[in-house]
Amino acid sequence: MTNPQSPARRRAVSALLASLIVCGGLPLSSAVQAQQVSWPRQPIRLIVPFAPGGPADALARFISARLGPELGQTVIVENRAGAGGTLGAAEVAKASDGHTILFSSTGALVIIPAITKNVNYNPDRDLVAVGLAVNTPQVVVVAAKSPYTSLSSLLAAAKAKPDTLNFASAGNGTTTQLGAELLKRSAGVSITHIPYRGAAPAIADVIGGTVDMMVADAPAVSAFIADNRLRALAVTSSNRIATLPQVPTTNEEGLPDVISGTWYGIMGPAQLPKDVVEKINAALNRVLRAPEVDAFIKGQGADPMGGTPQEFAIFIRNESQKWGKLAKQAGVRMD
């Protein structure tokens, strides 16, 4: 009797399977499943919809360099900056090669689709959640020479004289605007919005005292806090962060609902097979658990995340509801 597990038997079954696929004897789904076994079959393109050299690009490149060995293929980072990250997201949504994925963030996946109709993709329909990678809390900052030495003193001044204080943002519809809008509404204060074209000029004017305050992503301002050009009043998270252990959280300051920041995760085109999604997710989780990765991400003022694709999908839906509702209430519009 022939051993059903013998090499000869397995080769015969493989040959029969291949012939059935070629001849149309198996449904397409079975053919796809047969192909998935060997994924990835070529280098993987990781589309990063931000300019080279920024915090998001640095995180993406650090993670991708370690994701490649886990997947057994090179992961090539390709920057597609523009339109708040939506250009890169749209490219991945249309990708059909099975080897193109996206390193995206709060803006392109949640905020921009909620406040504008000029997005040529639907995150729910055209993209699939693979894994949440990094969460970056925000920091309420003022100039080092500012009279405000605590969040409570800043908010007390804003309540005493409504609309006399102002805050800078990296632009209309950015997380830096929405983080400040959340703070305003939770604290019951009115502060005037001054939008800039990017975080760098906004931070520069806060340092110079032209603008009173900003709710900025931690990696963008940590160095300025360290060299005493900015003063950090609070971190918009539930827990203090490694790079600013002396700075209290908004929860400690009596504003537990003020949780804001920018998160980054990996997405794929909607047709990416489930087992490929799970394979990338498992590799990402292994990367995020590595001690050197944990140290690098925390050193940027961020937190490594992880979890399942399903958990990331639920997280995106919840974030969409939270920030979409706030954007409508605050009348947020894109530039």
C-alpha positions as CSV (number, residue, x, y, z in Angstrom):
1,M,0.0,0.0,0.0
2,T,1.3,3.5,-0.9
3,N,2.1,5.7,2.1
4,P,-0.3,8.7,1.8
5,Q,2.4,10.9,3.3
6,S,5.2,9.7,1.1
7,P,7.1,12.3,-1.1
8,A,5.9,10.6,-4.2
9,R,2.3,10.8,-3.1
10,R,2.7,14.5,-2.2
11,R,4.3,15.3,-5.6
12,A,1.4,13.6,-7.3
13,V,-1.2,15.5,-5.4
14,S,0.6,18.8,-6.1
15,A,0.8,18.1,-9.8
16,L,-3.0,17.2,-9.9
17,L,-3.8,20.4,-8.0
18,A,-1.8,22.5,-10.4
19,S,-3.4,20.9,-13.4
20,L,-6.9,21.5,-12.0
21,I,-6.1,25.1,-11.4
22,V,-4.7,25.6,-14.9
23,C,-7.6,23.8,-16.5
24,G,-10.3,25.6,-14.5
25,G,-11.2,22.5,-12.5
26,L,-10.9,24.4,-9.2
27,P,-12.7,27.6,-8.3
28,L,-10.7,30.8,-8.3
29,S,-10.7,31.0,-4.5
30,S,-8.9,27.6,-4.3
31,A,-6.4,28.8,-6.8
32,V,-5.8,32.0,-4.8
33,Q,-5.3,29.9,-1.6
34,A,-2.8,27.7,-3.4
35,Q,-0.8,30.8,-4.4
36,Q,-1.0,32.3,-0.9
37,V,1.1,29.5,0.6
38,S,4.2,31.0,-1.0
39,W,3.5,34.6,-0.2
40,P,5.5,36.8,-0.4
41,R,6.9,35.9,-3.9
42,Q,8.5,39.3,-4.5
43,P,9.7,42.4,-2.6
44,I,7.0,44.2,-0.7
45,R,6.3,47.9,-1.3
46,L,5.4,49.9,1.8
47,I,3.9,53.2,0.7
48,V,4.6,55.9,3.2
49,P,2.4,59.0,2.4
50,F,4.7,61.5,4.1
51,A,7.8,63.3,3.1
52,P,11.2,61.6,3.7
53,G,13.0,62.6,6.9
54,G,10.0,63.3,9.1
55,P,8.9,61.4,12.2
56,A,6.5,59.1,10.3
57,D,9.1,58.3,7.7
58,A,11.6,57.4,10.4
59,L,9.2,55.1,12.1
60,A,8.2,53.4,8.9
61,R,11.8,52.8,7.8
62,F,12.8,51.5,11.2
63,I,9.9,49.1,11.3
64,S,10.2,48.0,7.7
65,A,13.9,47.1,8.1
66,R,12.9,44.6,10.7
67,L,9.6,43.5,9.0
68,G,11.4,42.3,5.9
69,P,13.4,39.5,7.6
70,E,10.3,38.4,9.5
71,L,8.5,38.0,6.1
72,G,11.4,36.6,4.2
73,Q,11.5,39.4,1.6
74,T,12.8,42.9,1.3
75,V,10.3,45.7,2.3
76,I,10.9,48.7,0.1
77,V,9.7,52.1,1.5
78,E,8.3,54.4,-1.2
79,N,7.3,57.9,-0.1
80,R,4.1,59.4,-1.7
81,A,3.6,62.6,0.1
82,G,0.7,64.9,-0.6
83,A,-2.9,65.8,0.2
84,G,-2.6,64.9,3.9
85,G,-1.6,61.3,3.2
86,T,-4.5,60.6,0.9
87,L,-2.4,60.3,-2.3
88,G,-0.5,57.3,-0.9
89,A,-3.7,55.7,0.5
90,A,-5.4,56.0,-2.9
91,E,-2.5,54.3,-4.6
92,V,-2.6,51.3,-2.2
93,A,-6.4,51.1,-2.5
94,K,-6.0,50.5,-6.2
95,A,-2.9,48.1,-6.0
96,S,-3.6,44.7,-7.4
97,D,-0.1,43.0,-7.2
98,G,-0.7,41.6,-3.7
99,H,2.6,43.0,-2.5
100,T,1.8,46.7,-1.9
101,I,0.8,47.9,1.6
102,L,0.4,51.2,3.3
103,F,1.9,52.9,6.4
104,S,-0.9,55.4,7.2
105,S,-2.2,57.5,10.0
106,T,-5.1,59.1,11.7
107,G,-5.4,61.9,9.1
108,A,-5.8,59.8,5.9
109,L,-7.8,57.0,7.5
110,V,-10.1,59.0,9.8
111,I,-10.0,62.7,9.7
112,I,-9.8,63.7,6.1
113,P,-12.5,61.2,4.9
114,A,-14.8,62.7,7.6
115,I,-14.4,66.3,6.7
116,T,-14.1,66.3,2.9
117,K,-15.8,64.7,-0.1
118,N,-12.7,65.0,-2.3
119,V,-11.2,61.7,-1.4
120,N,-11.1,59.1,-4.2
121,Y,-11.1,56.1,-1.9
122,N,-13.3,54.9,1.0
123,P,-11.2,53.5,3.9
124,D,-13.9,51.1,4.9
125,R,-14.5,49.7,1.4
126,D,-11.2,50.0,-0.3
127,L,-8.6,49.2,2.4
128,V,-8.2,46.5,5.0
129,A,-6.7,46.9,8.4
130,V,-3.5,44.9,9.0
131,G,-2.1,46.1,12.3
132,L,-1.8,49.1,14.6
133,A,1.9,49.9,14.9
134,V,2.5,53.1,16.9
135,N,0.6,55.7,18.9
136,T,2.0,59.2,19.3
137,P,0.5,61.2,22.2
138,Q,0.4,65.0,21.9
139,V,1.8,67.6,24.3
140,V,0.3,70.9,25.2
141,V,3.2,73.4,24.8
142,V,3.8,77.1,25.3
143,A,7.0,79.2,24.9
144,A,9.6,78.8,27.6
145,K,9.1,82.5,28.5
146,S,5.3,82.1,28.6
147,P,3.5,83.2,31.9
148,Y,1.6,79.9,31.9
149,T,3.4,77.3,34.0
150,S,0.7,74.7,34.2
151,L,-2.3,73.6,32.1
152,S,-4.7,74.9,34.8
153,S,-3.2,78.4,34.7
154,L,-3.5,78.5,30.9
155,L,-7.1,77.3,31.0
156,A,-7.9,79.8,33.8
157,A,-6.7,82.6,31.6
158,A,-8.7,81.4,28.6
159,K,-11.8,81.2,30.7
160,A,-11.2,84.7,32.2
161,K,-10.8,86.3,28.8
162,P,-12.5,84.2,26.0
163,D,-10.9,84.4,22.5
164,T,-7.9,86.4,23.7
165,L,-5.5,83.4,23.6
166,N,-4.7,81.6,20.4
167,F,-3.3,78.2,19.4
168,A,-1.2,77.1,16.4
169,S,-1.8,74.0,14.3
170,A,-0.1,72.3,11.4
171,G,-3.1,73.2,9.3
172,N,-6.8,72.9,9.1
173,G,-8.1,69.4,9.6
174,T,-4.9,68.1,11.2
175,T,-4.6,66.2,14.4
176,T,-2.9,69.3,15.9
177,Q,-6.0,71.3,15.3
178,L,-8.4,68.5,16.5
179,G,-6.3,67.9,19.6
180,A,-6.7,71.5,20.6
181,E,-10.4,71.5,19.7
182,L,-10.9,68.5,22.0
183,L,-9.1,70.3,24.8
184,K,-11.2,73.5,24.3
185,R,-14.5,71.7,24.4
186,S,-13.6,69.5,27.4
187,A,-12.3,72.5,29.4
188,G,-15.1,74.8,28.2
189,V,-12.9,77.5,26.9
190,S,-12.7,79.5,23.7
191,I,-9.2,79.9,22.1
192,T,-8.6,81.2,18.6
193,H,-7.2,78.9,15.9
194,I,-4.2,80.0,13.9
195,P,-3.5,77.4,11.1
196,Y,-0.1,77.1,9.6
197,R,1.2,75.1,6.6
198,G,3.0,72.4,8.5
199,A,4.1,71.8,12.1
200,A,7.6,73.4,11.8
201,P,6.5,77.0,11.2
202,A,3.7,76.6,13.8
203,I,6.2,75.4,16.4
204,A,8.6,78.2,15.5
205,D,6.0,80.8,16.2
206,V,5.1,79.2,19.6
207,I,8.7,79.3,20.5
208,G,8.9,82.9,19.5
209,G,5.8,83.9,21.4
210,T,3.8,84.9,18.4
211,V,1.2,82.3,19.2
212,D,0.2,81.3,22.8
213,M,0.1,77.5,22.6
214,M,0.0,74.4,20.5
215,V,-1.2,70.8,21.0
216,A,1.7,69.1,19.1
217,D,2.8,65.5,18.5
218,A,5.4,64.6,21.1
219,P,8.2,63.7,18.6
220,A,7.9,67.1,16.9
221,V,8.5,69.1,20.2
222,S,10.5,66.8,22.5
223,A,13.9,68.3,21.5
224,F,12.6,71.9,22.0
225,I,11.3,71.0,25.4
226,A,14.6,69.4,26.3
227,D,16.6,72.5,25.4
228,N,14.2,74.8,27.2
229,R,12.7,76.5,24.2
230,L,9.3,75.2,24.9
231,R,7.5,74.4,28.1
232,A,5.3,71.3,28.3
233,L,2.2,71.7,30.3
234,A,0.5,68.3,29.8
235,V,0.6,65.1,27.8
236,T,-2.7,64.2,26.2
237,S,-2.7,60.5,27.2
238,S,-3.7,58.3,30.1
239,N,-0.1,57.6,31.1
240,R,3.1,59.7,31.2
241,I,5.5,59.1,28.4
242,A,9.1,58.0,28.6
243,T,10.6,61.1,27.0
244,L,8.8,63.5,29.3
245,P,8.3,61.6,32.6
246,Q,8.1,64.9,34.5
247,V,5.1,66.2,32.5
248,P,1.6,65.3,33.9
249,T,-1.1,63.9,31.8
250,T,-4.4,65.5,30.9
251,N,-6.0,62.8,33.1
252,E,-4.0,64.0,36.1
253,E,-5.0,67.6,35.3
254,G,-8.7,66.6,35.6
255,L,-9.5,66.2,31.9
256,P,-9.7,62.4,31.4
257,D,-11.5,62.8,28.0
258,V,-8.7,64.7,26.4
259,I,-6.9,61.8,24.8
260,S,-5.4,62.7,21.4
261,G,-2.5,62.1,19.2
262,T,-1.4,60.6,15.9
263,W,-1.4,56.8,15.4
264,Y,0.2,54.8,12.6
265,G,-0.7,51.4,11.2
266,I,-0.4,49.2,8.3
267,M,-3.2,48.8,5.8
268,G,-3.6,46.8,2.6
269,P,-5.9,46.9,-0.4
270,A,-9.3,45.5,0.3
271,Q,-8.7,42.4,-1.8
272,L,-5.6,41.4,0.1
273,P,-6.2,37.7,1.2
274,K,-7.0,37.1,4.8
275,D,-4.1,34.8,5.4
276,V,-1.7,37.4,3.9
277,V,-3.2,40.0,6.3
278,E,-2.7,37.7,9.2
279,K,0.9,36.8,8.1
280,I,1.9,40.5,8.0
281,N,0.1,41.2,11.3
282,A,2.0,38.3,13.0
283,A,5.3,39.6,11.7
284,L,4.5,43.2,12.8
285,N,3.6,42.0,16.3
286,R,6.9,40.2,16.5
287,V,8.8,43.3,15.4
288,L,7.0,45.5,17.9
289,R,7.8,43.2,20.8
290,A,11.6,43.3,20.1
291,P,13.4,45.2,22.9
292,E,15.3,47.5,20.5
293,V,12.1,48.4,18.6
294,D,10.3,49.1,21.9
295,A,13.2,51.4,23.0
296,F,13.4,53.2,19.7
297,I,9.7,54.0,19.5
298,K,9.5,55.1,23.1
299,G,12.6,57.2,22.5
300,Q,10.6,59.1,19.9
301,G,7.9,59.9,22.5
302,A,5.5,57.3,21.1
303,D,4.2,53.9,22.2
304,P,4.5,50.5,20.3
305,M,1.0,49.0,19.9
306,G,0.3,45.7,18.1
307,G,-2.9,43.6,18.2
308,T,-5.0,41.7,15.7
309,P,-6.3,43.1,12.4
310,Q,-9.9,42.9,13.8
311,E,-8.9,45.0,16.8
312,F,-7.3,47.6,14.5
313,A,-10.4,47.7,12.4
314,I,-12.6,48.3,15.4
315,F,-10.1,51.0,16.6
316,I,-10.3,52.8,13.3
317,R,-14.2,52.8,13.4
318,N,-14.2,54.2,16.9
319,E,-11.6,56.9,16.0
320,S,-13.7,57.8,12.9
321,Q,-16.8,58.3,15.1
322,K,-14.8,60.3,17.7
323,W,-12.9,62.7,15.4
324,G,-15.6,62.9,12.7
325,K,-18.1,64.1,15.3
326,L,-15.7,66.6,16.8
327,A,-14.8,67.9,13.4
328,K,-18.4,68.6,12.5
329,Q,-19.1,70.2,15.9
330,A,-16.1,72.5,15.6
331,G,-16.8,73.3,11.9
332,V,-13.4,71.9,10.8
333,R,-12.6,72.4,7.1
334,M,-9.6,71.4,5.0
335,D,-7.4,74.1,3.5
